[in-house]
Amino acid sequence: MDNLSNCQTNPRPPKSGFFKGLMRDTGFVRQVMLWLFLIFFFVQGAVRAQNSTIISPTTPFLIDPANPPACPQNNLQVVAVEFRYKGGGVILPGDLDGTPLGTPIEGEIWATFDVSGNGYNLHVQYDLYINDVLQGGTQAKCIVYEDQLGNTINIENGDQLRVSDFTWNYGDKIEIKNIYQTWKTGKADSDDKSCPPTAGNAQCDFKGPGFIVKTPLVANFDYSTSCENFDVSFTDKSTGGEVGSYTWSWNFGDGSTSNLQNPTHTYAAAGSYEVTLTVDDPVSSPKTITKTVIVNTCSISLEKNGTYSDFNNDGIQNSGDKITYVFTIENTGTVSISGISLIDPKVSVSGGPIASLAPGVVDNSTFTATYVLTQADIDAGTFTNTATVSGTALGTTVSAIDDDIQSLTQTPALTLDKQIKSGSPYDAVGDIITYDYVITNSGNVTLAGPFSVSDDKIAGIAPVNGPLAPGASVTAT
């Protein structure tokens, strides 16, 4: 064969087999299909993320939480609730670190839905609890989900909808309970902006326990002290994060620690301690809070002082003289004492009660009393009475007693007045003169007797029995 017969009039390059090989590479095809699916899903999600809700207040239906509707077709359910920034931005762990407790943060409540049917225009009502306290009555809203053109659309599985504007005080626990919702079914009417007018639809859902609204993890605690000892009971008040998955680390400020949620710690002495709680969960960074804990002493003191007054200004302590009392009360503890009263069984106390007495404060003017001495007091030579002051601190009664002792000076004295009783004139031998001896208690103390009289001219004067009170007289003859 010559060279010409081997020539081709339409020469073609040899086949490379690239596309044929590509089609045989099924792994590559799967990758392409997966990327196309992910791009479609992302685009669709991004589009739905730009949808919006119209939220209108409405009247709640009468729902008995103890006997709620059966809701046999509950194919549209809320499965999670969280607090977000204004505009729907998710709050990331650490975003609000350092925010003081109680700081108001403007934001929104968003709900995630699990949907297995066609539902739209959602009537939802619930009870709102902040830190376990019910906030007013049941709240109800009509929620209409719209696309970017303002058309009403169905709520689909996994959709996240804004359901309420909300101001969250940093660290508060937010709960929604007794959640009832009902909706319209079928393909959404693009112009329908109304919600079901009654609760009669079988398409409904009720969740009595409801949800704790997801918020960022915030460490917090309370504590209580006792007047009876140096025990302090700590209560974890942390909120947010992964509730139910917390771990705790306590430092009590005296070298002691604990990993319990709600520990009780006994301090060696009263005083001020810096207590730190660190809380962690699986999704957040650890959060720490430090508080100054005052370990209290609860005590009150009483000083009772009596001042003697010579009522008749005779310079002698007699019955009828008075003792005036001043009661000095001091809060010697570290917490306020309330409802302070004073009793003194032997006197009538005026004044009081003291509503509250702060630590270190002294009161010496609220309570007063006056006592009138009796002859029995003078005869005893002393007068003692005891007062008791009491009040309440941290739910415990605290009290103190004090007495006042008055030493009374006894001045026993007698006077004798010898008198001729009868028979004058005495002008003859043999006349008999009869005498009366008048014995008078001229002192300030009762004399027991008997009282004897001796006369250098007369013998056998019969004694007179006592007792003889001050100022009283008896006669011997």
PLY file of the C-alpha trace (Angstrom):
ply
format ascii 1.0
element vertex 477
property float x
property float y
property float z
element edge 476
property int vertex1
property int vertex2
end_header
0.00 0.00 0.00
1.33 3.40 -0.97
1.25 6.42 1.16
-1.77 7.97 -0.54
-4.06 5.07 0.09
-3.45 5.60 3.78
-4.67 9.21 3.78
-8.05 10.35 5.14
-10.04 13.01 3.38
-11.72 14.18 6.67
-9.21 13.57 9.36
-10.59 13.61 13.01
-8.69 13.68 16.23
-8.84 10.55 18.26
-11.58 10.24 20.93
-10.39 11.20 24.39
-13.20 9.39 26.34
-13.49 12.26 28.89
-17.27 12.61 29.03
-17.78 8.92 28.74
-15.48 8.42 31.69
-17.17 11.18 33.60
-20.56 9.55 33.28
-19.04 6.30 34.49
-17.79 8.13 37.68
-20.95 7.78 39.79
-19.27 9.25 42.87
-18.77 12.51 41.07
-22.41 12.57 39.98
-23.55 12.07 43.57
-21.42 14.99 44.70
-22.89 17.27 42.05
-26.42 16.24 42.99
-25.70 16.81 46.70
-24.33 20.28 46.05
-27.32 21.16 43.89
-29.64 19.99 46.69
-27.79 21.98 49.33
-27.82 25.10 47.17
-31.55 24.67 46.60
-32.19 24.09 50.31
-30.07 27.09 51.27
-31.82 29.35 48.78
-35.23 28.15 49.87
-34.28 28.60 53.54
-32.89 32.03 52.87
-36.08 33.01 51.08
-38.26 31.74 53.94
-35.99 33.43 56.47
-36.96 36.74 54.86
-40.64 36.06 55.43
-42.40 37.93 58.21
-45.27 37.66 60.63
-48.17 39.97 61.38
-48.91 39.76 65.11
-52.23 41.13 66.33
-53.60 41.00 69.88
-56.83 39.07 70.14
-59.22 37.77 72.76
-58.19 34.53 74.48
-60.54 31.59 74.33
-61.86 30.14 77.57
-59.62 27.10 78.07
-59.58 25.07 81.28
-55.99 23.86 81.83
-57.34 21.04 83.97
-59.64 19.89 81.16
-58.20 21.19 77.87
-59.55 20.36 74.39
-58.66 16.91 73.08
-56.98 18.29 69.91
-57.02 14.99 67.95
-55.29 16.56 64.91
-52.44 18.42 66.53
-50.25 18.48 63.44
-48.85 21.96 64.05
-46.89 22.21 67.26
-44.43 24.54 68.92
-41.31 22.56 69.83
-38.96 25.31 71.05
-39.11 28.95 72.12
-36.20 31.38 72.37
-35.43 35.05 72.98
-33.65 36.86 70.15
-32.38 40.32 69.33
-34.68 42.85 67.66
-34.91 41.79 64.04
-34.54 38.10 64.85
-30.79 37.85 65.27
-29.76 34.89 67.40
-27.95 35.77 70.63
-24.66 33.91 70.61
-23.00 32.53 73.76
-20.89 35.26 75.28
-22.67 38.14 73.48
-24.05 39.59 76.69
-21.30 38.63 79.15
-20.75 41.37 81.70
-24.29 42.69 81.50
-25.55 43.60 85.00
-28.41 41.51 86.32
-31.79 43.08 85.63
-30.64 45.17 82.64
-33.59 45.52 80.20
-32.84 44.10 76.74
-35.26 44.79 73.90
-35.88 41.74 71.76
-38.36 39.23 70.39
-39.77 35.81 71.23
-39.40 33.26 68.43
-40.99 29.82 68.17
-39.90 26.76 66.17
-42.69 24.65 64.67
-43.09 20.94 63.94
-45.64 20.65 61.14
-47.10 17.55 59.49
-50.06 19.13 57.70
-51.24 22.35 56.08
-51.82 25.10 58.61
-51.83 28.89 58.57
-53.11 31.93 60.48
-52.35 30.73 63.96
-54.32 31.73 67.07
-52.01 31.21 70.04
-52.57 31.99 73.71
-50.48 31.35 76.81
-49.74 32.37 80.39
-46.48 34.23 80.90
-44.35 33.60 84.00
-41.31 35.65 85.00
-39.19 34.08 87.73
-42.09 31.71 88.50
-44.58 34.56 88.97
-47.63 34.81 86.69
-47.68 38.09 84.76
-51.30 39.21 84.46
-53.90 37.21 82.58
-53.75 34.96 79.55
-52.19 36.58 76.46
-53.61 35.83 73.01
-52.31 36.69 69.52
-53.27 36.14 65.90
-50.14 35.31 63.91
-50.24 35.55 60.12
-47.19 34.30 58.22
-46.40 36.23 55.01
-43.91 35.94 52.21
-41.90 38.90 50.91
-44.80 40.00 48.71
-47.24 40.14 51.62
-49.07 36.97 50.69
-50.33 34.75 53.50
-48.51 31.42 53.39
-48.61 28.12 55.24
-46.39 27.39 58.21
-44.02 24.59 57.23
-42.07 22.09 59.28
-39.03 23.69 60.91
-40.22 27.26 60.37
-39.16 29.75 63.01
-41.62 32.60 63.56
-41.55 35.75 65.60
-44.50 35.50 67.97
-44.01 38.52 70.23
-41.91 41.57 70.96
-40.45 41.30 74.43
-38.25 43.13 76.91
-36.07 40.69 78.82
-34.47 41.74 82.07
-31.04 40.10 81.96
-31.03 36.98 84.13
-34.81 36.58 84.40
-36.35 33.16 83.89
-39.11 33.31 81.26
-41.73 30.59 80.95
-44.87 30.25 78.87
-47.42 27.76 80.14
-50.91 26.56 79.25
-50.15 27.12 75.56
-53.21 26.65 73.37
-53.17 27.16 69.62
-55.52 26.53 66.73
-55.22 27.39 63.04
-56.85 27.35 59.66
-56.19 24.33 57.46
-55.54 23.74 53.77
-53.64 25.86 51.31
-53.31 29.39 52.64
-55.46 32.08 51.07
-52.94 34.76 50.16
-55.33 37.56 51.19
-56.64 36.00 54.41
-55.29 37.81 57.47
-57.73 36.42 60.06
-57.38 33.66 62.62
-59.95 31.09 63.78
-62.71 32.86 65.75
-63.40 29.95 68.12
-61.64 27.07 69.80
-63.91 24.46 68.24
-61.52 23.33 65.52
-60.09 19.82 66.00
-56.87 21.22 64.54
-55.34 22.45 67.78
-52.59 21.82 70.28
-52.35 22.32 74.05
-49.23 22.19 76.18
-49.88 22.76 79.87
-46.28 22.69 81.15
-45.22 24.80 78.19
-41.62 25.88 77.70
-38.82 27.72 79.40
-37.88 30.39 76.87
-34.28 29.84 75.79
-32.03 32.70 76.86
-28.27 33.03 77.30
-26.76 31.31 80.34
-26.65 33.67 83.33
-25.19 32.73 86.72
-27.10 33.92 89.76
-27.89 32.85 93.32
-29.75 33.85 96.47
-28.93 33.02 100.05
-30.53 33.05 103.48
-29.00 33.21 106.95
-30.16 32.16 110.38
-30.13 33.91 113.72
-29.53 30.63 115.48
-26.12 29.81 113.97
-23.69 30.72 111.21
-25.34 28.47 108.60
-26.00 30.01 105.18
-28.33 28.29 102.69
-27.50 29.03 99.06
-30.05 28.69 96.23
-28.98 28.52 92.60
-30.97 31.02 90.51
-29.06 30.59 87.26
-31.08 30.79 84.04
-30.74 30.17 80.33
-28.40 27.94 78.38
-29.08 24.23 78.45
-31.45 24.04 81.40
-31.10 20.73 83.20
-27.47 20.28 82.14
-25.76 22.70 84.51
-22.69 22.07 86.60
-21.94 24.26 89.62
-18.78 25.36 91.37
-19.06 27.36 94.61
-16.33 29.23 96.46
-17.63 30.36 99.85
-14.92 32.93 100.48
-13.43 31.18 103.49
-11.46 28.49 101.68
-14.40 26.09 101.36
-16.00 24.94 98.09
-18.91 22.83 96.82
-20.24 21.36 93.58
-23.84 20.99 94.77
-26.62 22.99 93.17
-28.04 24.32 96.45
-25.49 23.88 99.23
-25.61 24.91 102.88
-22.36 26.13 104.38
-21.48 26.76 108.02
-19.08 29.63 108.64
-16.85 29.79 111.67
-17.89 33.31 112.60
-20.15 36.15 111.62
-18.79 38.54 109.04
-18.66 39.48 105.37
-17.64 36.89 102.76
-17.18 37.12 98.98
-19.01 34.10 97.55
-18.53 33.10 93.90
-20.71 30.76 91.82
-19.54 29.47 88.43
-22.15 27.74 86.24
-21.43 25.82 83.04
-23.40 23.80 80.50
-22.50 21.83 77.33
-23.09 24.72 74.88
-22.06 27.87 76.77
-18.88 29.28 78.19
-18.76 29.24 82.02
-20.58 32.12 83.69
-19.53 33.52 87.07
-21.13 35.79 89.64
-19.75 37.03 92.95
-21.85 38.42 95.79
-21.00 39.72 99.23
-22.67 37.46 101.79
-23.23 38.80 105.28
-23.27 36.12 107.96
-25.44 37.72 110.57
-25.71 37.91 114.30
-29.14 38.66 115.67
-29.10 40.21 119.13
-30.66 42.96 121.20
-29.66 44.51 124.52
-31.66 46.16 127.29
-30.51 48.47 130.04
-33.09 49.41 132.64
-32.35 52.31 134.97
-34.63 53.51 137.77
-34.47 56.92 139.43
-35.95 57.41 142.91
-38.15 60.48 143.55
-39.03 61.78 147.08
-42.68 62.43 146.45
-43.41 64.40 149.66
-39.95 65.92 149.97
-39.48 64.78 153.55
-36.04 63.38 152.95
-37.18 59.89 153.93
-38.05 57.01 151.65
-41.72 56.35 152.27
-44.54 54.49 150.63
-45.94 56.71 147.91
-42.53 57.77 146.70
-41.85 56.97 143.06
-39.28 55.29 140.85
-39.16 56.40 137.20
-37.59 54.02 134.69
-35.70 54.61 131.45
-35.32 51.63 129.09
-32.33 51.77 126.74
-32.65 49.30 123.86
-29.89 48.67 121.31
-29.76 46.45 118.24
-26.40 44.78 118.81
-26.71 42.45 115.79
-26.17 42.89 112.07
-29.78 42.77 110.81
-32.82 44.91 111.53
-35.17 43.86 114.31
-38.88 44.52 113.91
-41.93 44.56 116.17
-40.00 45.34 119.36
-42.10 45.22 122.53
-41.28 45.50 126.24
-42.97 43.98 129.26
-42.36 44.60 132.96
-44.77 42.71 135.22
-44.55 45.08 138.20
-45.12 48.34 136.36
-47.38 49.72 133.68
-45.23 50.38 130.60
-46.12 53.23 128.25
-45.08 53.53 124.61
-44.15 51.20 121.80
-43.89 48.93 120.03
-40.86 49.94 117.99
-41.62 49.12 114.35
-38.01 48.51 113.36
-34.55 49.06 114.80
-31.55 49.02 112.48
-28.21 47.49 113.48
-26.32 49.68 115.94
-29.26 51.98 116.62
-30.13 52.86 120.25
-33.59 53.81 121.51
-34.09 55.21 125.02
-37.28 57.21 124.64
-40.01 54.91 123.34
-40.78 53.01 126.54
-41.29 54.61 129.97
-42.67 53.41 133.30
-43.24 54.70 136.87
-43.56 52.64 140.02
-45.05 53.84 143.34
-43.32 52.35 146.37
-45.44 50.47 148.84
-44.88 49.99 152.55
-44.00 46.37 151.81
-41.14 47.62 149.62
-39.81 49.85 152.43
-40.15 47.03 154.91
-38.16 44.77 152.57
-35.42 47.37 152.29
-35.13 46.83 148.54
-37.21 46.77 145.38
-36.32 44.73 142.29
-38.20 44.33 139.06
-37.22 42.81 135.70
-38.10 43.93 132.17
-37.97 41.87 128.96
-37.56 43.28 125.46
-38.22 41.14 122.38
-38.47 41.48 118.61
-38.13 39.52 115.38
-35.05 39.23 113.17
-34.93 36.96 110.11
-38.05 35.20 111.35
-36.52 34.43 114.75
-37.45 35.96 118.09
-34.60 37.75 119.83
-34.87 39.05 123.39
-33.00 40.45 126.35
-33.74 41.05 130.03
-32.47 43.46 132.64
-33.49 44.31 136.18
-33.23 47.37 138.36
-32.50 47.04 142.07
-33.41 49.94 144.35
-31.91 49.79 147.85
-34.27 51.51 150.26
-33.02 53.11 153.47
-34.88 51.97 156.57
-35.08 54.44 159.47
-36.88 52.71 162.34
-37.90 55.10 165.18
-40.37 55.32 168.08
-41.68 58.20 170.10
-43.23 57.86 173.59
-45.75 60.23 175.02
-46.53 59.65 178.71
-49.87 61.10 179.70
-51.95 61.16 182.92
-55.06 59.30 182.00
-57.47 60.47 184.75
-58.00 61.15 188.48
-56.84 64.74 188.94
-56.60 66.63 191.14
-54.14 64.53 193.05
-54.06 66.28 196.47
-54.22 63.55 199.05
-52.09 60.73 200.13
-53.23 57.54 198.49
-54.54 59.10 195.31
-53.83 56.84 192.34
-52.44 58.34 189.16
-53.11 56.37 185.97
-50.80 56.89 183.05
-51.18 56.22 179.31
-47.99 55.55 177.40
-48.66 56.44 173.73
-46.09 54.67 171.53
-45.87 56.04 167.96
-43.90 54.62 165.01
-42.10 57.74 163.86
-39.84 55.92 161.38
-40.49 54.65 157.86
-40.56 50.93 158.46
-43.20 48.72 160.04
-42.19 47.58 163.54
-43.12 44.10 164.60
-43.56 44.50 168.36
-44.34 43.66 171.09
-43.56 47.06 172.59
-42.49 47.30 176.23
-42.47 50.36 178.46
-40.39 50.73 181.59
-41.00 53.39 184.18
-38.67 54.03 187.12
-41.63 54.60 189.39
-44.02 51.99 188.05
-43.48 48.32 187.57
-45.40 45.71 185.63
-46.50 47.73 182.61
-47.96 45.19 180.23
-46.33 45.09 176.77
-48.38 45.97 173.67
-48.42 43.73 170.65
-47.42 44.86 167.13
-47.08 45.27 164.31
-46.99 49.03 164.18
-46.99 50.75 160.82
-45.20 54.06 160.29
-47.24 56.87 161.81
-49.42 54.49 163.80
-49.69 54.48 167.61
-50.51 52.03 170.37
-51.13 52.75 174.04
-49.83 50.98 177.07
-51.44 51.74 180.41
0 1
1 2
2 3
3 4
4 5
5 6
6 7
7 8
8 9
9 10
10 11
11 12
12 13
13 14
14 15
15 16
16 17
17 18
18 19
19 20
20 21
21 22
22 23
23 24
24 25
25 26
26 27
27 28
28 29
29 30
30 31
31 32
32 33
33 34
34 35
35 36
36 37
37 38
38 39
39 40
40 41
41 42
42 43
43 44
44 45
45 46
46 47
47 48
48 49
49 50
50 51
51 52
52 53
53 54
54 55
55 56
56 57
57 58
58 59
59 60
60 61
61 62
62 63
63 64
64 65
65 66
66 67
67 68
68 69
69 70
70 71
71 72
72 73
73 74
74 75
75 76
76 77
77 78
78 79
79 80
80 81
81 82
82 83
83 84
84 85
85 86
86 87
87 88
88 89
89 90
90 91
91 92
92 93
93 94
94 95
95 96
96 97
97 98
98 99
99 100
100 101
101 102
102 103
103 104
104 105
105 106
106 107
107 108
108 109
109 110
110 111
111 112
112 113
113 114
114 115
115 116
116 117
117 118
118 119
119 120
120 121
121 122
122 123
123 124
124 125
125 126
126 127
127 128
128 129
129 130
130 131
131 132
132 133
133 134
134 135
135 136
136 137
137 138
138 139
139 140
140 141
141 142
142 143
143 144
144 145
145 146
146 147
147 148
148 149
149 150
150 151
151 152
152 153
153 154
154 155
155 156
156 157
157 158
158 159
159 160
160 161
161 162
162 163
163 164
164 165
165 166
166 167
167 168
168 169
169 170
170 171
171 172
172 173
173 174
174 175
175 176
176 177
177 178
178 179
179 180
180 181
181 182
182 183
183 184
184 185
185 186
186 187
187 188
188 189
189 190
190 191
191 192
192 193
193 194
194 195
195 196
196 197
197 198
198 199
199 200
200 201
201 202
202 203
203 204
204 205
205 206
206 207
207 208
208 209
209 210
210 211
211 212
212 213
213 214
214 215
215 216
216 217
217 218
218 219
219 220
220 221
221 222
222 223
223 224
224 225
225 226
226 227
227 228
228 229
229 230
230 231
231 232
232 233
233 234
234 235
235 236
236 237
237 238
238 239
239 240
240 241
241 242
242 243
243 244
244 245
245 246
246 247
247 248
248 249
249 250
250 251
251 252
252 253
253 254
254 255
255 256
256 257
257 258
258 259
259 260
260 261
261 262
262 263
263 264
264 265
265 266
266 267
267 268
268 269
269 270
270 271
271 272
272 273
273 274
274 275
275 276
276 277
277 278
278 279
279 280
280 281
281 282
282 283
283 284
284 285
285 286
286 287
287 288
288 289
289 290
290 291
291 292
292 293
293 294
294 295
295 296
296 297
297 298
298 299
299 300
300 301
301 302
302 303
303 304
304 305
305 306
306 307
307 308
308 309
309 310
310 311
311 312
312 313
313 314
314 315
315 316
316 317
317 318
318 319
319 320
320 321
321 322
322 323
323 324
324 325
325 326
326 327
327 328
328 329
329 330
330 331
331 332
332 333
333 334
334 335
335 336
336 337
337 338
338 339
339 340
340 341
341 342
342 343
343 344
344 345
345 346
346 347
347 348
348 349
349 350
350 351
351 352
352 353
353 354
354 355
355 356
356 357
357 358
358 359
359 360
360 361
361 362
362 363
363 364
364 365
365 366
366 367
367 368
368 369
369 370
370 371
371 372
372 373
373 374
374 375
375 376
376 377
377 378
378 379
379 380
380 381
381 382
382 383
383 384
384 385
385 386
386 387
387 388
388 389
389 390
390 391
391 392
392 393
393 394
394 395
395 396
396 397
397 398
398 399
399 400
400 401
401 402
402 403
403 404
404 405
405 406
406 407
407 408
408 409
409 410
410 411
411 412
412 413
413 414
414 415
415 416
416 417
417 418
418 419
419 420
420 421
421 422
422 423
423 424
424 425
425 426
426 427
427 428
428 429
429 430
430 431
431 432
432 433
433 434
434 435
435 436
436 437
437 438
438 439
439 440
440 441
441 442
442 443
443 444
444 445
445 446
446 447
447 448
448 449
449 450
450 451
451 452
452 453
453 454
454 455
455 456
456 457
457 458
458 459
459 460
460 461
461 462
462 463
463 464
464 465
465 466
466 467
467 468
468 469
469 470
470 471
471 472
472 473
473 474
474 475
475 476
